Amino acid sequence: MQISDRQIDDFKTDRKDISPPLPVVLRLVPILFYCSIAVALILSSIFFLQFRIAIAKRDNHIAQTSSLVAQTQQSKNERAALEAQIKKATDIQNWVNGARPLQPLLVEITRSMGPKTSLLDLSLDRAVDDPGKILMAIKMGADSTKQLDLTMARISSMNYRAFSPSQTLGRGVLDYKATLVRKLPQNSPPDGQLESPQ
Amino acid sequence: MNSIDLKAILNFSAFRPEPDDPSDAWRRRFPNERTIFFGIGRARLSWRGITRAGKPLEPESVKAEPREALTQAADHLKTLSDRGWCAVSLNTRYVISLETNLSRRPGSEELLKTNPRAILGGKFERGKRYAVTHNPETNSSILLTFDEDQTRKTEAMFSESGFRVGRICCGTYLLLRHALAETNSTKGSETPFSSFYIICCEGAVCALVQDQDRWMELRSRTDVYEDDIGPIADLLAPFHSRLAPGIGITLVCDEPLPELSERLAAAFPGREVKDLSEPSLLASLMVKH
């Protein structure tokens, strides 16, 4: 014989509106609800941290960009300064190169000055329309044209011929202007062309 | 669905039975909640707290009319319960009898609660509540008859004192069911079992003779003993001559009664006494089921 040990016989007055418990499988509903809250909190935390990291990265990037822009600007300024210096150097080099054919002439002119003569001003300019012509202007402290003759002789010895000379003498200052043209050497080409200036 | 229903779903209480749903076990109805287990005799009120883990505490009792005792001790007793829920074992004004040829149609046990006349026929009495245990091998049944007025008064008494009654049961009947279930666990009639069941609960005594799976005789009395267990032996003495040879004694008490086993062994010489009593047995069964 088997008698089951089942539930207790209850004599309490039953309440009519007792509802049975919900099925166990529906426990998934609150469990999923709490899981979703937990996941949302975790994801929110992750996103918040990522957001903070992204802001820090952005600030760092902005700082780096500003620094690089400043460096670039500094480099540009330095480059501009260098280019200005290069231009100056190039100009000087060009001037030196351009003035090199006239240097012997200048040396002869300055050497021609006597001890009692002072060279106040001297300019040698190539003519714009004809570079082979040199516009010379000399201002020297002299009471006579003797020094001028000596200088012109020395210039002539350098194979330069003076054209359109003009001179003014007054109060111990001799102002002389002329156009110098290089004479052709004896073994120059037969067509009689002038040697091209360098 | 309102906010209360949503709250019940979110705190999982909607997946537990309601506290006063008698169809579910006490532990499932009150998980992690302290409750009280009361025992009511004719002039005695006993109680013990049930912890959140479902463990019964040490019993306390007062020898007084239960209503007065409950009123006086209500403030102290409420501290033993979280929400005032309690279970009550009524140990007086009930009758346990042996009946034959009761209806065993499917659902008859449920029908016995709602329409007992359909099951009991001429044995039905107005104003009573019933519970039944059928003998699966014979046509006999153990019928518990409760006074409906007594249960209503008991519910009202506890409600007036601020308690909420979650269960009213008969301790003696519960222990008798436990003894029968413990000893009759083999399905079929190949190994018939014989025993003389003695149930003691809060002063009530119930004796059942089972011979070869047949329930032969049942005697139940309330308020038989208090501190002295002598009346128990006196009540059971007539059975000595009627018991078949070789039938052992199965003793079940709500709390172990000192010397009762020895006195039964002396009163029924030559019969084995099997004592199934355990401390807090009735309260443990009440919490378990």
Interface residues (C-beta under 8 A of the other chain):
Chain A: M1 Q2 I3 S4 D5 R6 Q7 I8 D9 D10 F11 K12 T13 D14 R15 I18 S19 P20 P21 L22 P23 V24 L26 R27 V29 P30 F33
Chain B: I9 L10 F12 A14 F15 R16 P17 E18 D20 D21 P22 S23 D24 A25 L90 R129 A131 T133 N135 P136 E137 L144 F146 T151 R152 E155 V165 G166 R167 I168 C169 C170 Y173 L174 R177 H178 L180 A181 E182 N184 S185 T186 K187 G188 S189 P192 F193 D213 L285 M286 H289
